[in-house]
Every structure is written in structure tokens, then in C-alpha cells.
């Protein structure tokens, strides 16, 4: 699954949860938790969209290479 598709699914879940929380806001105090979870999911979706996997991979490989060279 591509990161954009995954981020879109997170965003869609966040929207659905936010809408349910808004629908129930007047009915119960637990709606606040639904709204908070919705915001966290949406922030996660944005993080996934912006995360550069290739850069992270390159940094990890460089770290491992340096650690291996230092141990030699």
C-alpha cells in the first residue's frame, strides 16, 4: 500500500470519527475523546504524507555503516 493511500485511509477514518463525535457531542461527554482521536488520526495522516522513506532509509544505512566501521 502506498503511503498516500494509507494517509488517505487515516484521514477518512479521522473524518468519520470526527463526524460521529460531533453528532454525539450534545448527548455525552465521551464525544470529546472521539474528537481528540480524530485529530490524532488526522495528524498521523499528515505525518505519513510528509515522511520521506528514502531519506530515512539512507540515514539508517549510513548509521549502520559507520557503526560497523567503528567496530572494525
C-alpha contacts under 8 A as a table, 3 or more apart, distances in Angstrom:
res1	aa1	res2	aa2	distance
1	X	5	X	6.51
1	X	6	X	6.56
2	X	5	X	5.28
2	X	6	X	6.22
3	X	6	X	4.99
3	X	7	X	5.94
3	X	48	X	6.33
3	X	49	X	6.36
4	X	7	X	4.99
4	X	8	X	6.05
4	X	48	X	7.57
4	X	49	X	5.86
5	X	8	X	5.04
5	X	9	X	6.27
6	X	9	X	5.12
6	X	10	X	6.31
6	X	45	X	7.66
6	X	48	X	7.81
7	X	10	X	5.06
7	X	11	X	6.12
7	X	44	X	7.67
7	X	45	X	4.35
7	X	46	X	6.84
7	X	48	X	5.82
7	X	49	X	5.98
8	X	11	X	4.99
8	X	12	X	6.07
8	X	45	X	6.86
9	X	12	X	5.05
9	X	13	X	6.16
10	X	13	X	5.14
10	X	14	X	6.13
10	X	41	X	5.97
10	X	42	X	6.60
10	X	44	X	7.32
10	X	45	X	5.36
11	X	14	X	4.94
11	X	15	X	6.18
11	X	41	X	6.61
11	X	42	X	5.17
11	X	45	X	5.65
12	X	15	X	5.09
12	X	16	X	6.19
13	X	16	X	5.12
13	X	17	X	6.06
13	X	38	X	7.57
13	X	41	X	7.40
14	X	17	X	5.17
14	X	18	X	5.96
14	X	37	X	7.51
14	X	38	X	4.30
14	X	39	X	6.71
14	X	40	X	7.89
14	X	41	X	5.29
14	X	42	X	5.53
15	X	18	X	5.01
15	X	19	X	6.09
15	X	38	X	6.71
15	X	42	X	7.90
16	X	19	X	5.16
16	X	20	X	6.27
17	X	20	X	5.13
17	X	21	X	6.10
17	X	34	X	6.27
17	X	35	X	7.05
17	X	37	X	7.69
17	X	38	X	5.57
18	X	21	X	5.03
18	X	22	X	6.11
18	X	34	X	6.50
18	X	35	X	5.18
18	X	38	X	5.24
18	X	39	X	7.79
19	X	22	X	5.04
19	X	23	X	6.17
20	X	23	X	5.04
20	X	24	X	6.30
20	X	34	X	7.69
21	X	24	X	5.23
21	X	25	X	5.79
21	X	31	X	4.65
21	X	32	X	7.00
21	X	34	X	5.21
21	X	35	X	5.63
22	X	25	X	5.07
22	X	31	X	7.02
22	X	35	X	7.50
23	X	26	X	7.53
24	X	27	X	5.08
24	X	28	X	6.30
24	X	31	X	5.93
25	X	28	X	5.87
25	X	29	X	6.80
25	X	30	X	7.78
25	X	31	X	5.01
25	X	32	X	7.14
26	X	29	X	7.81
28	X	31	X	6.12
29	X	32	X	6.15
30	X	33	X	5.46
30	X	34	X	6.86
31	X	34	X	4.99
31	X	35	X	6.30
32	X	35	X	5.15
32	X	36	X	6.25
33	X	36	X	5.00
33	X	37	X	6.09
34	X	37	X	5.12
34	X	38	X	6.07
35	X	38	X	4.96
35	X	39	X	6.28
36	X	39	X	5.13
36	X	40	X	6.31
37	X	40	X	5.04
37	X	41	X	6.18
38	X	41	X	5.18
38	X	42	X	6.22
39	X	42	X	5.06
39	X	43	X	6.17
40	X	43	X	5.10
40	X	44	X	6.11
41	X	44	X	4.96
41	X	45	X	6.17
42	X	45	X	5.01
42	X	46	X	6.40
43	X	46	X	5.14
43	X	47	X	6.21
44	X	47	X	4.99
44	X	48	X	6.19
45	X	48	X	5.19
45	X	49	X	6.28
46	X	49	X	5.05
46	X	50	X	6.29
47	X	50	X	5.24
47	X	51	X	5.91
48	X	51	X	5.21
52	X	55	X	5.43
52	X	56	X	6.33
53	X	56	X	5.07
53	X	57	X	6.00
54	X	57	X	5.04
54	X	58	X	6.13
55	X	58	X	5.08
55	X	59	X	6.20
56	X	59	X	5.14
56	X	60	X	6.20
57	X	60	X	5.22
57	X	61	X	6.12
58	X	61	X	5.15
58	X	62	X	6.11
59	X	62	X	5.11
59	X	63	X	6.15
60	X	63	X	5.06
60	X	64	X	6.17
61	X	64	X	5.14
61	X	65	X	6.08
62	X	65	X	5.03
62	X	66	X	6.14
63	X	66	X	5.20
63	X	67	X	6.11
64	X	67	X	5.07
64	X	68	X	6.01
65	X	68	X	5.11
65	X	69	X	6.10
66	X	69	X	5.04
66	X	70	X	6.01
67	X	70	X	5.10
67	X	71	X	6.19
68	X	71	X	5.17
68	X	72	X	6.40
69	X	72	X	5.20
